[in-house]
Structures are given as C-alpha cells and as structure tokens.
C-alpha cells in the first residue's frame, strides 16, 4: 500500500473544467459533473480505493457490502470539497451557510494579540474551515510542503482561488522565520497534523485502538510558541451547508506528545462519526 508523497491528486484539466463550469454554466451543473467524475475515480483508482477498503474493514470493522457505498461517498465528498473551495473564491460563497461549535472561543483567542495556530487534518474541508474564519479579519497563512503540482497552483492563483498566504516548509529554517513573523503580526497559522513525509520525526500514538504515526513538527511548534491554538474541522452536512468545530485541548502546553495525542483523539472522533469525510488514501497504521 502506498505512502503519502506530499503531492496533490488531480490534473490541471480537471481544475480547468471545474472553474469553467462554475463561471460559464452554474454550480448545480458542476456538482452533477463531479458526481460522474468521482464515480470514474471510484471505479478505476485502485490504490486509494484499496486503502479505504482496508481501513473500513480492519479498523472500523465494516463488511465489504457496508464499505462500498461509503467509499463511493468518500470520493464524491472529496470532489465536492474541491468544488466548494473554488466556488467560495469565484463569487459564490453567499450560497453557503454553516453551523458552529467553539468559534467564539477561538475568536476570543485571536483577540489576545499573539496570533492563532489552527491545527487540522485531511478530514472534511480544511480550506473551507479557513474561509469561514474570514470574518475574524486576520490574514491566514497555511504551512504546507511544496510538493503540490506547480501548474495547478499557478492556475488556481490566476483564477483568484488561492485566498491565503502559503508558507512553504523546506529543509532550511526560512519557514520558521515566516511563522514567527506571522504570529507576531497577530495573523492566523493553519497546518495539517495527520500526514508526514518519509524520514520526518513522528510520534507513535493511540489511534482507533491501534498504533499510528503522527508528525512531531506541528505539535513542536505549538509547544515552543506562545500563540494560542485549537483543533479545527469543517465537514459538509448538506449541499451548501458546513459544520465548523473548534476544540481547545486542556493539556500541558510543554507536553508535546500529549498535545499530539489529543489531536489524534479529536480526529478519531470525527472519523468515527463521518468515515466518508476522512480523505486518507494511504497506509496510516505503521504496522501494516
């Protein structure tokens, strides 16, 4: 089973078709198109489908019959998350609404004047989670590896889809300086904590009553910096509605592994509730 390489799935043509459909036709046609496209990937993308089958069978203890419709929904949910990300930035965000849990807590944290660190994972729509924070009136920075397809990034940027500042994580220390400056300027830093590249330091954490590896880096940042932090997720509940949650763990900030375990527990709770919303197509459990 494959490991994550830090590279975004999809093709430039696919992104172009989505943007064109949104701008020239309408969003309902775009959803219909993605239903067809996602079903194609469900049929012919064997590696990610097998990873989901393995997770649902071994971890969630679901039968093949129970797993099949969830896997189909998973592919379609992923396609919708991309569509919604683009729609938000081409003038259609007024179509969307959301319910919230814990938003007032992180709003108060953002007003402390030390910046704000938001930790999420590949569950639901992390990009929408950031978009929903626009009313906070803070610049949003996203820390990510620079392995995404450059042509896709350039195209989305040219269409006005990228609405946040990317801080590229490399082997040097340049990204740490940018993180420090962003928080010093009372900005928001968003990062993922459920994937890592080969060779990166990891924690061996309890996850779904098994052991799984999580990256050390995101939690080291939280432990060493003074900015307040929270775990945030946004999952789709209907065609134009999302549910946003923010959780502030009660744990010693100096205990990096304890913070990481709290995140693993929060992610597991989300995935148990909506298994079709976790877009992990790789071997997550290191013993397999």
Buried (B, 14 or more C-beta within 10 A) or exposed (E): EEEBEBEEEBEEEBBEBBBEBBBEEEBEEBBEBBBEBBBEBBEEBEEBBBBBBBBBBEBBEBEEEEBBEBBBBBBBBBBBBBBBBBBBBBEBBEEBEBEEEBBEBBBEBBEEEBBBBBBBBBBBBBBBBBBBBEEBEBBBBBBBBEBBBEEBBEBBEEBEBBBBBBBBBEEEEEBBEBBBEBBEEBBBBBBBBBBBEEEEEBBEBEBBEBEBBBBBBBBBBBBEBEBBBBBBBBBBBEEBEBBBBBBBBEBEBEEBBBBBBBBBBBBBEBBEEBBBBBBBBBBBBEEE
